[in-house]
Every structure is written in structure tokens, then in C-alpha cells.
Amino acid sequence: MNEARRNEIVEEFMWSWNAYKKYAWGKDELLPISKTSNKWFGIGLTLLDNLDTLWIMGLDKEFQEATQWVTHELNLEVDQDVNLFECTIRALGGLLSAHALSNQHIFLEKAQELGNRLLPAFDSESGIPFSDVNLKKGTTHAPKWGSDSSTAEVTTVQLEFHRLTQITGDARFSKAADRVSDKIAEMAKSVQPQPHLLPIFINAQSGKLSESSTISLGARGDSYYEYLMKQWIQSGGTRPMLGERYVHAAEAIRKHLLVKSKMNNGGTYVAEMNSKGKLLYKMDHLVCFLPGVYALGAKNNIAKLPKTSTSDGLSVDEMSNIHLKVAEELMETCYNMYKDSGSMGLAPEIVMFDCGNDPNNSKKCGNTGKDFYIKPNDEHNLLRPETVESLFILWRLTKNPKYRIWGWTIFKAFQKHCKISTGGYSSIKSVVRAPVVFKDKMESFWLAETLKYLYLLFSEDDVVPLDKWVFNTEAHPLPIVPRRPLYGD
């Protein structure tokens, strides 16, 4: 059965890939309804983002075609401003992973060139990188919508830049990434209103966190916490301070943001917090990366690290068990975002959980007994991967068969409602209103993350084993290698 399911997932990948190849080859993104492409960075983003997916799924012919494009047609000297974070996790991560899996030098060559073109983003007075950098000119700037960078974005380039140093011996990449991590780790100890929980904006010039912005495990905050854990894993556990930072953050989340719904289902979710310390009872689908991270921490016994004892006096085993329980409870909530959002069986971008916690809003859930309701502006689905990512990790670590059942149910819902008859898949505007209205956008992460994690969910443990690889936030596996003290670790 698992082989048949993998084959069906590969079929849907090929349905998407062939549409990209036919209508958008070498371009950044496919627009499947209009059968054309979208330019974002101008470097073939979907292709770079899926080199490792092709390899992992055993699509040798397609991998060789993509490799030929990288070899002969990829031009990184484009007069184009790119987002440091997105370009790092998708393009650089894709190249690094393709090199690690295939050992083909062209991917190392292109990864090193791209890393050099991204480095100027770190040339701020504070060392906190600017959000955007021009790949040709090396000019940098803050985001066009404001003066601050997203906290998640500046703290989610470390895996990739450490890997670059690892394979090139060029310490500039790790130094730039570590300077950011160390600076923010120092601020995290005393940040208000709650230590170890960071506001979602930071100024690159001053290096200061925004005192007025929200604390969130969703957009602009999410992958900061993910990379605390994954940097420790990437180093083979040889940098305990990274694990210690994660445990402090994970405990702060558990104690101050974890909420039980007061509705019938009583689901566990992660609230947001405003600058005054008041909880906001909403959760992005993006937060569904967190069950996988908590599970990884628990199974890796990260609580054994020194300097992570809690005021609760928990033993290592007790903390690990609590964190695994949190992972399992959050995983169920994330699945319920699909199951309970409407007849399509697809999750919206954001749900509101204040039905039971705020009496003024209790009627918004009606008499359904559901834990949440959905605002009209949040009804869309972008083919996001976070829930199936955590399902994959929890399956690998617990072998509870329900995670495969849930993953297959989600896959079939995507297949039924998001597949385009002429090729490709598309985001949709609403998961609650029929008929389906397509947004005419196939995000690169549909192939690079969502379908890859679904494929791995039904694969054997020796296909990208979790004790040898760590996935970046765009699902690109990077080798776990004990870190050598290149510059005074």
C-alpha cells in the first residue's frame, strides 16, 4: 500500500513538474491557469527548489535535465533585488542539498557563487542583515513596506551558511550567520514582555528588536524557533549553546503561549502575544511546523544539555515526555484545521480560537463544537507544507499509524480541489466557499516541501534518515556533521 501511495504522490509531482516544464521552464513560478510564468528573482526558483525532490523521488531523467539547465543556463548575475531569506532557503538550500545528495560539483560551484552574492546583505552596522540584496550590484535595503526586517528571516539563514562554510572552508559565511544568532540570543535573555519569546520585527541598522510588535510562532516569527533546534542538530550536538537556546524558547512557548480551547474539542494551540503581554487567540497554519520541532527535541533528548534546568524542577525524561505530548496535541490541532474547516478538508491560512476564551466572540463558532472559526480574509489555502512536515517527523519518531492516515487524507483533499485539469496545481481563494476559485499560482514549495514530505511520509526510514540529515525550513536535507572549530568556536 505504501508503495502505491508513493507512486500516486510521484504522479501528482510529475503532473505539476511537467506543467512547469511546459509553461514556465527556467522561470521562477508557474501560473497554471494562465499557462504562463511569474518572475520573482529571475533565477529559475522552482527548478532550483526541486533539484533534491527529483533526486529523492528517483526521477533520474528529470534530474539530469534540471542539472543541464543549472550547468548551462543558470545566470546568477542578474540586476535583481532578492529577499535574503527566501533566496537562501529556496535557491541556496536547493543547490546545497542537490550537492550533498548527488556530489555533483556544479551545485557546489553555483551555491558558492550565490552565497557570495548574498553576503553583502550582512554589511549593516549591527550585523543584522538587510532584508533585500541585489544579486549583481550587491546593494542592500530594508523591505519596501517598512524599516524593519522580519525576525524569522534574519535568523533562518544559519543552516545554509554554516553548510557553505563546511564544504568550502570559507569562514565568512558562518561568521556572518553566527554574528546574527549570538546578538539575538543575548537580547532574548531579557526581551520583554517575556524572555526568550521574540517580537516579529528587528531593525537591521540599529540591531534592536521592535518593542511594539507582536510575538508570534506564525508569519515573521516561526522559523527563528525552528532553526534554534536545527542548528544544534546540524552540528551533531557539538554546539550545546544552540540547544540550550532552543530549550529556553521551547519552555517559554509551552508556559506562556500554549492554550487549551474552552470549546468542546478542547484542542491545544499556540496563541500570539502583544507587546503588553496579552494573548491573542489566533494561530497561523505556519505554526504547524512546531509539532515536528518539539518531537525532534524530545527524541534527541535535548533537555540533557547543561544550563537548561527549569524552575519546575523537571527531570530530563519528564521534560522530554512533556515536549512530546505537546507535539502530539498540537499535531491533532493542525490536522483539525483541515478536518473541521469545511467540506473540502483543506486548512485555511489562519484560524481564530477565541470562541471559548473570549465570551464576546463565543457565538462565532456557532453550535458546531469546533475550537475555531475563520475570518473571510483568512480562508485561502496556498498549498502549504507545515502540517504534512510535522506528520512526517512524528511518523518517523513515533510510528503511530494515524499520522500516515491523516497525511493521506490531506493529500487526497489537495488532489481533489487544487489540481488543474490542464497541468499543475494552484492555490485557492477559499476552503469554505464552493465552487473552488483558483488563485493561479503554484508556489515552488508545493513541489519542494508539501509533496516531498508526503512522499517521505510513506517511505522507509532509510530514505533521508533523520539521524543523518536535517531539513532546512524549505525541506532541503543537509548532512548532520559535527562542527569543526574553524574560527574559535
Sequence and secondary structure as in RCSB ss.txt:
>XXXX:A:sequence
MNEARRNEIVEEFMWSWNAYKKYAWGKDELLPISKTSNKWFGIGLTLLDNLDTLWIMGLDKEFQEATQWVTHELN
LEVDQDVNLFECTIRALGGLLSAHALSNQHIFLEKAQELGNRLLPAFDSESGIPFSDVNLKKGTTHAPKWGSDSS
TAEVTTVQLEFHRLTQITGDARFSKAADRVSDKIAEMAKSVQPQPHLLPIFINAQSGKLSESSTISLGARGDSYY
EYLMKQWIQSGGTRPMLGERYVHAAEAIRKHLLVKSKMNNGGTYVAEMNSKGKLLYKMDHLVCFLPGVYALGAKN
NIAKLPKTSTSDGLSVDEMSNIHLKVAEELMETCYNMYKDSGSMGLAPEIVMFDCGNDPNNSKKCGNTGKDFYIK
PNDEHNLLRPETVESLFILWRLTKNPKYRIWGWTIFKAFQKHCKISTGGYSSIKSVVRAPVVFKDKMESFWLAET
LKYLYLLFSEDDVVPLDKWVFNTEAHPLPIVPRRPLYGD
>XXXX:A:secstr
 HHHHHHHHHHHHHHHHHHHHHHHTTSSEEETTTTEEE SSSS HHHHHTHHHHHHTT HHHHHHHHHHHHHT  
   S EEEHHHIIIIIIHHHHHHHHHH  HHHHHHHHHHHHHHGGGG SSSS   SEEETTT  EE  TT SEEE
HHHHTSSHHHHHHHHHHH  THHHHHHHHHHHHHHHHHTT SSSTT  BSEEETTT  B SSS B SSTTTHHHH
HHHHHHHHHTTT  HHHHHHHHHHHHHHHHHTEEE SSTT  EEE EE TTS EE EEEGGGGGHHHHHHHHHHT
TGGGSTT   TT   HHHHHHHHHHHHHHHHHHHHHHHHTS TT    SEEE HHHHSGGGGGGGTTS  S B  
GGG  B    HHHHHHHHHHHHH  THHHHHHHHHHHHHHHHHB TTSSB  BS SSSSS  B S B HHIIIII
IHHHHHHTS TTSS TTTEEE TTS EEE      SS  
